[in-house]
């Protein structure tokens, strides 16, 4: 790992520690205990998976970023959620500070990576929060490890295929070309909402630019795999926070409820794909209300 990587990690950890320090005193002047575990690596075979741990307890809120992104996507959530719960934020293999082996980046592989992090962190059960690609990863995790899944939060992610084979083949072909970064940038630009700051747009595009081409292609192929889109039911509590756009279709709520009957469904107007970055306060409040309603993560 380069000096630049260590320095960037140091700055990120220091920022969160400062945020926690500011919020560590309650209204009556008494110190409120907040445990900060810092950054660690878990192993999946020979692959090192970077994650950040906040708090203690054998149950946690596990944050799973989307395609091409990193832990940084949750910078507005971690300090808020960690005041109440143990939080684990993961750089998926191929992304962020994690190793980037030349392997098949399937949803099953990512789900096993999440489980490897939970084992390393000694977390027995979790509420999985999955943005975009993080949603089929969370669903695959639930299939493989139902006893370890307390609930799922869908963040503008698919429970159904989000395009036919021809569309997916065309998209993936664009990511295989030498000018693939232009295709990625164009796709993300079309997904930004009106309230997403220029600074946040730059961070999202920069994260995608640091993700190797072979990872981008393979992970997108993983989402195009028909085998991950079964009709099997999700029986744990589910919260879906979706952007209101025509991409998923007008009957999205009905189609999602057919898979997750115990679902709270929120469809937000005037936001883009990166809901938790564009509307952090509203997003955080919705997730915490979901946890309270279902009595989840009472660490």
Secondary structure, 3 states (H helix, E strand, C coil): CCHHHHHHHHHHHHHHHHHHHHCCECCCCCECCCCEEEEEEEEECCEEEEEEEECCCCEEEEEECCCCCCHHHHHHHHHHHCCCCCEEEECCCCCCCCCCCCCCCCHHHHHHHHHHHHHHCCCCEEEEEEECHHHHHHHHHHHHCHHHEEEEEEECCCCCCCCCHHHHHHHHHHHHCCCHHHHHHHHHHCCCCCCCCHHHHHHHHHHHHHCCHHHHHHHHHHHCCHHHCCCCCCCCEEEEEEECCCCCCCCHHHHHHCCCCCEEEEEECCCCCCHHHHCHHHHHHHHHHHHHHCCCCCC
